[in-house]
C-alpha cells in the first residue's frame, strides 16, 4: 500500500451494528451467532458519560482488538505505546452538538452538564477508545465525507509505514439520531466497525492470528475510474479482474466497464442505509470476511462519487499478496498533514486539496487528565 | 446487587431511580446497602452528578466535603430525608 513497505495486514475485525452478529454477516457468511443489540449492548459501567458514537466504537474496537489477540487479561492492549487509533466519522458528534446547542438556547449555559462537553469535539470517539483500551500511540480522527473510511485505512497504513505504530485500530462509526436523520433525510446506519492493521511480520512475532487480508493498493480521484486505476489493480486490455467489488450501492456510475467480477458487486448501503464515514471500514471488514472465508480475490472497495471525490482500496487474500512496491517516495511522516503525497501506490488524482481533516493528538495523555 | 428490600421512605424509590439514571444502571441494582465506590463504581465526577441531580429534584444541597463522606445509598437517603424534614419543619 505504501511503496517500499510491507502491505498492512488485517488481523482482527469487529462490528457493533444492530442486527449483525459480526463482520461475516456483511458478506452472508455468518454462522448465526447472536446479533448485536444496541438496546442492551450500549449500557453498563464502562459506557457512562459517553456519547453514542463512542459507545458503538468501543464495542467494535473491543471485538477487533480481542480478535487480533492484542488485549491482555485486564482488557487493555499489551503494547500501549505501539498501538494507534484512527477513527472515521462524519456525524459522530452531530447529535451531541445539536442537543447541547438546544440546551443553551433554552436554559443558557447553566443548563449544561459539564461532563458532556467533551462530546462537542469530533475527536472524542478516538479519545474514549484510547482511554478505554489504554492506547498511547497516535490518535487520528478523519472527517472526510463518504470516502473517509477508506482514507482512514490509508492513514493507518502510513502510521505503520513510518513506524509511528506497530498496530492500528481503524474504526468507522456513524450513530444515528434525530439530527442525523434531519440532515440526511434518509435512513442511515447506527453502528461501528473496527479493523486492526499491522504488518504480517509484527503479527507473527507476537504470536497473533494469521492475517485475514492484506491492503495492497489505495487510490483517490475525482471519479471511480481514476481512483481504481491508482490502486494498481492488475488486469489486461483495460479491464481488471476482481473477486468482489464492494460499493455503496450495487451499481457505481462510470466504472463498471473497467472490471470483471467473479463474485459480483456488493453495495453495503443497500442493506445498512447510508454508512457515510463508516462505509470504507465496513468494506474492509467485509473484504476480510470474504477472503478469509475462502472467497475469491482480489477485493476492491470504492466509496464516494456523486460530487464527492472517490477513494478506492484493493485487498487480497494471504495466498495472493504481491510483494511490496519498490520504494519511490515515502509519504510524509506527520499524520496531521492534510494533503496526500502522490506516489505510484497512493495517487491523489484530482490534484486539489482532498479536504482531509485529520486531527493529530500525541498519545492519550491529554485525554486522561 | 438485586434486593428484596422495599423502599422504606417517601423519597427512597425516587432517589434510587435518580441514582440509577445517572449511573446508567438498572434500578434493581440500587439498594440502601449499595456502596457508591465498591458496588456502583462511582468516581468523583459521577458523585458530583448525583449531587447536582439531587439538588435539582429535591432542593437539597450537598456540599463537596459532605458528599465525600457519604458511603452508601442508604446514607444519602437518610441525609436527603433529614434535610427535607428540616426544610418542611421550618
HADDOCK unambig.tbl for C-alpha pairs under 7 A between the chains (distance, minus, plus):
assign (segid A and resid 43 and name CA) (segid B and resid 24 and name CA) 6.67 0.50 0.50
assign (segid A and resid 44 and name CA) (segid B and resid 24 and name CA) 6.31 0.50 0.50
assign (segid A and resid 44 and name CA) (segid B and resid 25 and name CA) 6.34 0.50 0.50
assign (segid A and resid 48 and name CA) (segid B and resid 23 and name CA) 6.69 0.50 0.50
assign (segid A and resid 48 and name CA) (segid B and resid 24 and name CA) 6.61 0.50 0.50
